[in-house]
Amino acid sequence: MAKEGEVVEHPHKAFGWAARDSSGFLSPFNFSRRETGEKDVAFKVLYCGICHSDVHMAKNEWGNSVYPLVPGHELVGVVTEVGSKVEKFKVGDKVGVGYIIDSCGSCQNCSENLENYCPKHTVTCGSKYRDGSITYGGYSDSMVADQHFVIRIPHNLPLEAAAPLLCAGITVYSPLRHFGLDKPGLHIGVVGLGGLGHMAVKFAKAFGAYVTVISTSPDKEKEAIQHLGADSFLISRDPNQMQAAVDTLDGIIDTVSASHPLLPLISLLKSQGKLVMVGAVAKPLELPIFSLLTGRKIVAGSLIGGIKETQEMIDFAAEHNVMPEIEVVPIDYVNTAMDRLVKADVKYRFVIDIGNSLKPSL
């Protein structure tokens, strides 16, 4: 068991980019991966998405980061080795790993394929394994993970497009499925049009819903409707538009991570409508209870998804051609990309070309 602050040396050399402190600045980093165990899958990382939570983790904005920190929980690549008891994968398979890389395996959540809600789950970067060693994420050349937490990538889904689905995709797919907002003909609202929001639009449309994007930015209307396929657009700061849409939505996926009022959104819901929060808002929001009582409405939350559901989502995306809008960048652009991400200067997800740009240091 590793002691606090102790760096565990494993058999296989690895290379990536890491933050050393809460400045969040990333630079080249040599480390090691564990030996491939009997139930492990080892793979060469080819692409890794940049998620906003990578910024939070690199800068320790949630107060639980462990340094040195190699970010990245949207990593995909090709299998290089499998353990003797691995049955799901073989060398050469296209695979990926998302936000969760381990869980207890014995609690009720784990038994119900909800590893994401396991109180002892381990995240892919900036956390610790059961032996105390640090988890290093996908801004690196390789990964080793238990086969249970590895996702098979369909052959017709480009790897660079698959990467963001492992977080942004499942984060919106899961609540749409779980809360029954995946039925054709439903009227679904999507609040915010960023990395999560644009995927919510695409999945909702693939389910056959009528989709309304709700945004503070009028200049996003053309993009939402003409490019992403939304059916209508509401400017949340326009009281006339919001009033005209009262009692029209069956459900809303709220992807905004900044503080914002909930009452205008709840008012848009039909009776028994559901407002599902997936944006990680740091400060508490005011919840207007009376507006819930008068329509038996629900405000709920959802966090990524379990492994089984993530595989289901990836397969659905491949079948229905649901892919994120991405900007592929080299690893030495990562600090600039993170700065741009904070400014919402990306449409809509950065993906690092690990395979072609990550070169080991001498």
C-alpha positions in Angstrom: 0.0 0.0 0.0 1.5 3.3 -1.1 2.0 6.0 1.6 0.8 9.6 1.2 3.0 11.5 -1.3 4.8 8.3 -2.4 5.1 7.7 -6.1 4.7 4.0 -6.9 6.9 2.5 -9.6 5.3 0.0 -11.8 6.9 -2.2 -14.4 5.9 -0.4 -17.6 7.2 3.0 -18.5 4.6 5.5 -19.6 4.6 9.1 -20.8 2.1 11.9 -20.7 1.5 15.5 -19.7 0.7 16.4 -16.1 -0.1 19.2 -13.8 2.2 19.4 -10.7 0.2 21.9 -8.7 -3.1 24.0 -8.6 -1.8 26.3 -11.4 -3.1 23.6 -13.6 -0.3 24.1 -16.1 0.5 20.9 -17.9 4.0 19.7 -19.0 5.7 16.4 -20.1 5.8 13.8 -17.4 7.4 10.3 -17.2 5.6 7.7 -15.0 4.7 4.1 -15.0 1.7 1.8 -15.5 1.0 -1.4 -13.7 1.7 -4.8 -15.2 -1.3 -6.2 -17.1 -3.2 -8.4 -14.6 -5.1 -11.5 -15.5 -8.4 -9.5 -16.0 -6.7 -6.4 -17.4 -6.7 -4.8 -20.8 -3.7 -2.7 -21.9 -4.1 -0.4 -24.8 -2.2 2.3 -26.7 -4.0 5.6 -26.3 -4.6 7.3 -29.7 -7.1 10.1 -28.8 -8.3 11.8 -25.6 -11.1 14.3 -25.2 -10.6 17.5 -23.1 -13.5 17.8 -20.6 -14.2 20.9 -18.5 -13.8 18.7 -15.4 -10.2 18.2 -16.5 -9.7 21.9 -15.9 -11.4 21.6 -12.5 -9.2 18.7 -11.6 -5.9 20.2 -12.9 -6.5 23.3 -10.9 -7.9 21.5 -7.8 -11.1 23.5 -8.0 -13.0 20.7 -6.4 -10.5 20.3 -3.6 -9.8 16.6 -4.1 -7.0 16.5 -6.8 -3.9 14.4 -6.3 -0.7 15.6 -7.9 1.1 15.0 -10.2 -2.1 14.8 -12.1 -2.4 13.4 -15.7 -5.9 14.5 -16.8 -8.1 12.7 -19.3 -11.2 10.4 -18.9 -12.3 10.3 -22.5 -9.5 8.1 -23.9 -9.6 5.7 -26.8 -7.1 3.5 -28.5 -6.1 0.0 -29.6 -5.6 -3.1 -27.4 -1.9 -4.2 -27.1 -2.2 -6.9 -24.4 -4.9 -8.8 -22.5 -4.7 -10.8 -19.3 -5.1 -14.5 -19.2 -8.7 -14.3 -17.9 -9.9 -11.6 -20.3 -12.8 -12.8 -22.4 -14.3 -9.6 -23.7 -11.4 -8.2 -25.7 -8.4 -9.2 -27.9 -5.3 -7.5 -29.2 -6.2 -5.1 -32.0 -9.7 -4.2 -30.7 -10.7 -0.5 -30.6 -11.5 0.4 -27.0 -12.0 3.3 -24.6 -12.2 4.2 -20.9 -14.4 6.9 -19.4 -14.7 8.6 -16.1 -14.8 5.5 -13.9 -12.0 3.0 -13.8 -12.9 1.0 -10.7 -15.6 0.5 -8.1 -16.2 -1.8 -5.2 -18.2 -4.3 -7.2 -20.3 -5.5 -4.3 -22.7 -2.6 -3.3 -26.2 -2.3 -4.5 -25.3 0.3 -7.1 -22.6 -1.9 -8.6 -25.0 -4.9 -8.7 -27.4 -2.8 -10.7 -24.8 -1.6 -13.2 -24.6 1.8 -11.6 -20.9 1.9 -10.9 -21.0 5.7 -11.3 -23.0 5.9 -8.1 -20.8 3.4 -6.1 -19.6 5.3 -3.0 -16.2 3.8 -3.5 -15.8 4.3 -7.2 -12.4 5.3 -8.5 -12.1 8.0 -11.2 -9.7 7.6 -14.1 -7.4 10.5 -13.2 -6.3 12.4 -10.1 -7.6 9.8 -7.7 -6.1 6.6 -6.1 -6.4 2.9 -6.8 -7.1 0.5 -4.0 -3.4 0.0 -3.4 -2.9 3.7 -2.9 -1.2 4.4 -6.2 -2.3 7.4 -8.2 -4.7 7.1 -11.2 -3.2 8.7 -14.3 -5.6 9.6 -17.1 -5.6 9.7 -20.9 -3.2 12.6 -21.7 -0.7 9.7 -22.0 0.5 7.1 -24.3 -1.0 4.0 -22.6 -3.6 2.7 -20.2 -4.3 -0.5 -18.2 -7.7 -1.2 -16.9 -9.9 -4.0 -15.7 -11.9 -5.4 -18.6 -15.1 -4.5 -16.8 -14.4 -0.8 -17.2 -13.3 -1.0 -20.8 -15.7 0.0 -23.6 -15.7 -1.6 -27.0 -15.7 1.0 -29.8 -17.7 -0.1 -32.9 -15.6 -0.3 -36.1 -17.8 2.3 -37.9 -17.3 5.0 -35.2 -14.1 7.0 -35.7 -11.9 6.9 -32.6 -11.5 10.7 -32.4 -15.3 11.1 -32.4 -15.8 8.3 -29.9 -13.6 9.9 -27.3 -16.0 12.7 -26.1 -18.9 10.3 -26.0 -17.3 8.5 -23.0 -18.2 11.5 -20.9 -20.2 14.2 -22.7 -22.2 11.6 -24.6 -23.1 9.4 -21.6 -23.8 12.4 -19.4 -26.8 13.4 -21.5 -27.8 10.0 -22.9 -28.2 8.5 -19.4 -30.8 11.0 -18.1 -32.7 10.9 -21.4 -33.1 7.2 -21.1 -33.6 6.9 -17.3 -36.3 9.6 -17.0 -38.2 8.4 -20.1 -37.3 11.4 -22.2 -36.3 9.1 -25.1 -39.7 8.6 -26.7 -40.5 9.8 -30.2 -42.7 12.9 -30.2 -41.8 14.2 -26.8 -40.9 17.9 -26.6 -37.4 18.2 -25.0 -35.6 21.3 -24.0 -31.8 21.6 -23.8 -30.3 24.4 -21.7 -26.9 25.5 -22.8 -25.2 24.7 -26.1 -21.7 23.6 -25.2 -19.9 20.2 -25.1 -22.8 18.6 -23.2 -25.6 20.6 -24.7 -24.8 19.9 -28.4 -24.7 16.1 -27.6 -28.1 16.4 -25.8 -29.6 17.9 -28.9 -28.2 15.2 -31.1 -29.3 12.3 -28.9 -32.7 13.7 -28.3 -33.2 14.2 -32.1 -32.0 10.6 -32.6 -34.7 9.4 -30.2 -37.3 11.2 -32.3 -38.0 14.2 -30.0 -38.9 17.8 -30.9 -35.9 19.7 -29.5 -35.8 23.3 -28.2 -32.5 24.9 -27.3 -32.7 27.4 -24.4 -29.8 29.8 -24.3 -28.7 33.3 -23.1 -26.9 33.8 -26.4 -29.1 34.9 -29.4 -26.2 34.3 -31.8 -26.4 30.6 -31.2 -29.8 30.2 -32.8 -28.6 29.7 -36.3 -26.0 27.1 -35.2 -28.6 25.3 -33.0 -31.2 25.0 -35.7 -29.3 24.9 -39.0 -26.3 22.9 -38.0 -27.3 20.8 -35.0 -30.8 20.1 -36.1 -32.8 21.6 -33.2 -36.4 22.5 -34.0 -36.7 25.7 -32.1 -34.7 28.2 -30.0 -35.6 30.2 -26.9 -33.6 33.2 -25.5 -33.8 32.7 -21.8 -33.4 36.4 -21.1 -36.4 37.3 -23.3 -39.5 37.2 -21.1 -41.9 37.3 -24.0 -40.3 34.2 -25.6 -40.2 32.4 -22.3 -43.8 33.2 -21.5 -45.0 32.0 -24.9 -43.3 28.6 -24.2 -44.8 28.0 -20.7 -46.2 24.5 -20.2 -44.8 23.2 -23.5 -41.9 20.9 -22.6 -42.1 17.2 -21.4 -38.5 17.4 -20.1 -35.4 19.6 -19.9 -31.8 18.6 -19.8 -29.9 21.5 -18.1 -26.2 21.4 -19.0 -25.2 24.8 -17.5 -22.6 24.7 -14.8 -22.9 28.4 -13.8 -25.5 29.8 -11.4 -28.8 30.5 -13.0 -32.5 30.7 -12.0 -34.6 27.5 -12.1 -38.1 29.0 -11.9 -38.2 30.1 -15.6 -37.2 26.6 -16.7 -39.6 24.8 -14.4 -42.4 27.1 -15.8 -41.6 25.7 -19.3 -42.5 22.2 -18.2 -45.9 20.5 -18.7 -47.5 18.9 -15.7 -45.4 16.0 -14.5 -42.5 17.3 -16.5 -38.9 16.7 -15.5 -36.0 19.1 -15.2 -32.7 17.1 -15.1 -29.5 18.8 -14.0 -26.3 17.5 -15.4 -24.1 20.7 -15.1 -22.0 20.8 -12.0 -23.0 24.1 -10.5 -20.6 25.0 -7.7 -23.0 27.2 -5.6 -26.4 26.1 -4.4 -29.4 27.1 -6.6 -32.7 28.4 -5.3 -35.4 25.8 -5.8 -39.0 27.2 -6.0 -41.1 24.5 -4.4 -44.5 26.0 -5.2 -43.9 25.7 -8.9 -43.2 22.0 -8.4 -46.3 21.4 -6.3 -48.7 22.9 -8.8 -47.7 20.6 -11.6 -46.2 17.5 -9.9 -42.9 18.4 -11.6 -39.5 16.9 -10.8 -36.1 18.4 -10.5 -33.5 15.7 -10.6 -29.8 15.2 -11.1 -27.7 12.7 -13.1 -24.0 11.9 -13.2 -22.4 10.2 -16.3 -23.7 6.5 -16.5 -22.8 3.0 -15.6 -20.5 0.8 -17.7 -23.3 -1.3 -19.3 -25.2 1.9 -20.2 -22.1 3.5 -21.6 -21.6 0.6 -23.9 -25.2 0.9 -24.9 -24.8 4.6 -25.7 -21.7 4.0 -27.8 -23.5 1.3 -29.8 -26.5 3.6 -30.3 -24.3 6.5 -31.4 -22.6 4.3 -34.0 -25.9 2.9 -35.3 -27.6 6.3 -35.5 -24.5 8.4 -36.6 -24.6 10.5 -33.4 -21.1 12.1 -33.2 -19.8 15.1 -31.4 -18.5 18.2 -33.1 -14.8 18.2 -32.4 -11.6 20.2 -32.9 -8.5 17.9 -32.9 -5.4 19.4 -31.4 -1.8 18.2 -30.7 -0.7 17.6 -27.1 1.6 20.7 -27.0 -1.6 22.8 -27.5 -3.3 21.5 -24.4 -2.7 24.5 -22.2 -4.1 26.8 -24.8 -7.0 24.5 -25.4 -7.9 24.5 -21.7 -7.8 28.3 -21.7 -10.1 28.4 -24.7 -12.4 25.9 -23.1 -12.8 28.1 -20.0 -13.8 30.9 -22.4 -16.2 28.6 -24.3 -14.1 29.2 -27.4 -14.6 25.7 -28.9 -17.3 24.0 -31.1 -17.8 21.9 -29.2 -15.2 19.5 -27.8 -11.4 19.5 -28.0 -9.8 16.1 -28.7 -6.0 15.5 -28.3 -4.3 13.5 -31.1 -2.2 11.5 -28.7 -1.0 9.0 -31.2 0.5 11.5 -33.6 1.7 14.2 -31.2 2.7 12.7 -27.9 6.5 12.0 -28.1 8.4 10.6 -25.1 11.0 12.9 -23.5 14.6 11.9 -23.5 
